[in-house]
Amino acid sequence: TSSLHRDYSFSQHTPAQHVTSVLLNGLNFAALSRSLHLFFGGKRKSGWILGTEPKPATNDSKYKQWNIENCTILGWIFNSMEDHIYNIFLYHVVHGL
């Protein structure tokens, strides 16, 4: 992506940003899923949820930016979970990176 087409607005968001006031508690997945879908759609990041945003190879020049965005998105998701759910997912996602 050339610097003229880069989405600089995305870099202004932090992983600590709250997506919704309702946290995933194990019983409200449908509501939280809809909130996340709307939030990510507004950020033009639905591809991460839908699985259509491919992960570039680590030697690809796009990998560094993809990884930054992926970590930010994971932060948004983690900040949408109650602590007991967060601890389960954090362990699995960190080992999956």
C-alpha positions as CSV (number, residue, x, y, z in Angstrom):
1,T,0.0,0.0,0.0
2,S,1.4,3.4,-0.9
3,S,1.5,6.1,1.6
4,L,-1.2,7.9,-0.3
5,H,-3.7,5.0,0.3
6,R,-2.7,4.0,3.8
7,D,-5.5,4.2,6.4
8,Y,-3.8,6.5,9.0
9,S,-7.0,6.8,11.0
10,F,-6.6,3.3,12.1
11,S,-3.3,4.1,13.8
12,Q,-5.0,6.6,16.1
13,H,-7.0,3.8,17.9
14,T,-5.5,1.9,20.8
15,P,-6.0,-1.7,21.9
16,A,-7.3,-0.4,25.2
17,Q,-10.3,1.3,23.5
18,H,-13.6,-0.2,24.6
19,V,-15.8,-1.5,21.8
20,T,-19.0,-1.9,23.9
21,S,-20.1,-1.4,27.4
22,V,-21.3,-5.1,27.6
23,L,-18.6,-7.5,28.3
24,L,-18.6,-11.1,27.1
25,N,-19.6,-13.3,30.1
26,G,-20.2,-16.6,28.5
27,L,-24.0,-16.0,28.2
28,N,-24.2,-13.1,25.9
29,F,-22.2,-14.1,22.9
30,A,-24.8,-13.1,20.3
31,A,-25.2,-9.5,21.5
32,L,-21.4,-9.0,21.9
33,S,-20.8,-10.6,18.5
34,R,-23.1,-8.1,16.9
35,S,-21.5,-5.2,18.7
36,L,-18.0,-6.3,17.5
37,H,-19.2,-6.8,14.0
38,L,-20.6,-3.3,13.8
39,F,-17.5,-1.8,15.5
40,F,-15.1,-3.6,13.1
41,G,-17.2,-2.7,10.1
42,G,-17.0,0.9,11.1
43,K,-13.2,0.6,11.2
44,R,-13.1,-1.3,7.9
45,K,-11.7,-4.3,9.7
46,S,-14.5,-6.8,9.2
47,G,-12.1,-9.1,7.3
48,W,-10.4,-10.0,10.6
49,I,-13.7,-11.3,12.0
50,L,-14.9,-12.9,8.8
51,G,-11.5,-14.5,8.1
52,T,-11.1,-12.9,4.8
53,E,-8.1,-10.8,5.8
54,P,-5.2,-13.0,4.9
55,K,-2.1,-13.1,7.1
56,P,0.9,-12.2,5.0
57,A,4.1,-14.2,5.1
58,T,6.5,-13.0,7.8
59,N,8.9,-11.9,5.0
60,D,6.2,-9.9,3.2
61,S,6.6,-6.2,3.4
62,K,2.9,-6.0,4.5
63,Y,3.4,-8.3,7.5
64,K,4.6,-5.6,10.0
65,Q,1.5,-3.4,9.5
66,W,-0.8,-6.5,9.4
67,N,0.6,-7.6,12.8
68,I,0.1,-4.2,14.3
69,E,-3.5,-4.1,13.2
70,N,-4.0,-7.7,14.3
71,C,-2.7,-7.0,17.8
72,T,-4.9,-3.9,18.1
73,I,-8.0,-5.9,17.1
74,L,-7.1,-8.6,19.6
75,G,-6.8,-5.9,22.2
76,W,-10.3,-4.6,21.3
77,I,-11.7,-8.1,21.6
78,F,-9.9,-8.8,24.9
79,N,-11.2,-5.5,26.4
80,S,-14.7,-6.8,25.5
81,M,-14.5,-9.8,27.9
82,E,-14.9,-10.4,31.6
83,D,-11.7,-11.4,33.3
84,H,-12.4,-15.1,33.5
85,I,-13.1,-15.3,29.8
86,Y,-10.2,-13.1,28.9
87,N,-7.7,-15.3,30.8
88,I,-8.8,-18.4,28.8
89,F,-8.6,-16.6,25.4
90,L,-5.3,-14.8,26.2
91,Y,-3.5,-18.1,26.8
92,H,-4.7,-19.6,23.6
93,V,-4.2,-16.6,21.4
94,V,-0.8,-15.7,22.7
95,H,0.4,-19.3,22.0
96,G,-1.2,-19.2,18.6
97,L,0.7,-16.1,17.4
